[in-house]
Amino acid sequence: MQGTVLRARRRAVLLVGAMVAALTGLGFVVPTAASAATGCEVEYQVENEWPGGFTADVTVTNLGDAVDGWDLAWRFPSGQRVTQAWNAEVGTSDDQVTAMNLSYNARIASDASTTFGFVGTWSGANEAPTEFRLNGLVCTGAAEEPTTPPPGGDASATEIVDAMQPGFNLGNNLDAVGADETAWGYPRITPEFLQSIRDYGFNSVRIPVTWDYHQEKTGDYAVEEAWLDRVEEVVNYALDEDLYVLVNVHHDSWIWMADMQSDHEEVLARYEALWTAIAERFRDYPDTVLFESVNEPQFNDVDDATAYGLLDELNRSFHRIVRDSGGANADRVLVLPTLYTNDEQARLDALNATFDAIDDPNVAATIHFYGFWPFSVNIAGYTTFNDEVRRHIIDAYDRTHDAFVARGIPVIIGEWSLLGYQPGGKVEQGETLKFLEYAYWYAEERDLTVMLWDVAPHFDRWDFAWRDQELWEMFQASWTSRSGTASSDQVFVERASAVTDATLTLNLNGLDFEGLREGDTSLVEGEDYTVSGDQLTIEAATLERIVAAGGYGEQTDLYADFSQGVPWRISVIAYDEPSAADAAGTTDSFAIPTRFNGDQLATMESVYDDGTAAGPTNWTPYQEYGSAFQPEYEDGTIVMPPAFFDAVEDDRPVTLTFHFWSGETVAYQVVESGDAVTGTAI
């Protein structure tokens, strides 16, 4: 598909600087430079074949401009697998194969060739691949002109949105509700900030803007010139860094636009005045600047059918105003959201009706995606990235692709993240890593462009650095490859019991497992660990050695290495059975004294004597992490906030069951009587 080609090519060009240092140290090859090939030819030759195995040579001829750093991708039609390679780093994901250059053969001059080979396995048939892509470009045997859209060029909406992958939101700045972009505690946006975003490999920025404080509420609804100047200044910062830009109308959606049903004419007039001013200001900007009609549209006191009609009216008004303003706005890509920017089928269908009505090729759709809600906030027992959480990603992306991409309308996931994605947050670290790895990979599979909403934030806007390097490396690696993971990133070793083997299931994601190490020291297969299929077993003797020094908590990190992507960290944690002690307090201040003994809390179950749920969430006994309970490891307590006691009945005992990641549980009872709370270990 053309969109996939463009995305791969642009990524090969732009990920050089920031990724090389981070990823080379992790043990896999990254091109040191790359430029878009404009033509290529591939000769694939099976040299030897025997029952179940074969060797092949692949010669790549570059028919276009010189490339400095390359990858060649193909799909095996008969399920073959590569087991060993030379003159290239080769990885697989299902039937998809990617060969990447080594340091000595990264450059292929114009009309020059390079050759690599591999050993493979086959069963039933050994058909040759039918298509190869060099740096994302299909090798047709003929030279072609580059098709990556240049700034200000005549690119299609699909090409432009494709080239924006991946994107970053400048959230909580210009969208802050108040007089200034620092109102929510973040520093002003600077050229250095935008340069850092570009250096980290992002290709676009979404600039959310809240206009309410800077627009007259009556009369002609004039927009403050100084605010327009500031928005334009930030747009220019981004363009100076060769970033694509998406400008929107943000929190106005709920501040005043939500009253459209009851105050229709005033809201519509104000909205039209706003977009008239924005369109005029950016009339002659290049097509690398896109407009988004409204963020997360919502309407008060209406049913869905009415809401669809109101949003359609706003979107069509936006479209008319921008197009009629002329200049580059005549064919600028305009981005329209679904109701609530939600991916439910009815929302997608309603937006498609708007697209049908405006009949414009230079449009894109947008949704938001923060993951399966129970998992994203750790509620209802959804503590792991399980099949249901994965299926939610697949279903959402498939619906969105089928509704829009399949009919030629590109899609931007304008806000993309995991809701509990924050340091020490609701979702366990390894489970977050698995979500990020899969959710980005499948977005690529469905040709959806994502723009990260850094909700924590993990990106330090003062020092321009990622606070959680592990999360960042997993996210960044997913731009170019899959990564292997495992059923857990933790192995708990109980000190009070005899140490036994620990087995984890590897999620190979089409890759090969290459070994287990402790720091830079490789462990010995067959002695320190064994591998059988996707089962990795760490031997009891290895674990006993690691925890021999004594003490609780994390003792060391082991790393599982795969043929591509980032290594998977496995923390070895020494613990003993946790316990809780009796306590007394008030509904405003109650904490359970807890000996964690190295263990970590996963979730809490809360029920009355009859088994019904007790607490803020009455549809499930498993309460929300961080809202109904919060472990404080350094203090040795589990805090029960006022919100929990606000939701339980007076003088009615509540049994709490604390579930720990080791598999241990601790039972406890609390009774609220007026403002007093008593707690008893069971």
Helices and strands as residue ranges (DSSP letters): H 2-14, H 16-24, E 40-50, E 53-62, E 67-68, E 71-75, E 81-86, E 89-93, E 96-100, G 103-105, E 107-108, E 113-121, E 132-134, E 137-138, H 157-163, E 167-169, H 191-199, E 204-207, G 212-214, H 225-240, E 244-248, H 252-255, G 257-259, H 264-281, E 289-292, H 304-324, G 327-330, E 334-337, G 339-341, H 345-358, E 363-369, H 373-377, H 387-403, G 405-407, E 411-416, H 429-445, E 448-452, E 459-460, E 465-466, H 469-477, E 485-486, E 490-494, E 502-507, E 513-518, E 521-522, E 529-532, E 535-538, H 540-547, E 553-562, E 568-575, E 579-580, E 583-586, E 590-595, E 601-608, E 630-632, E 637-640, H 642-646, E 654-660, E 665-673, E 676-681
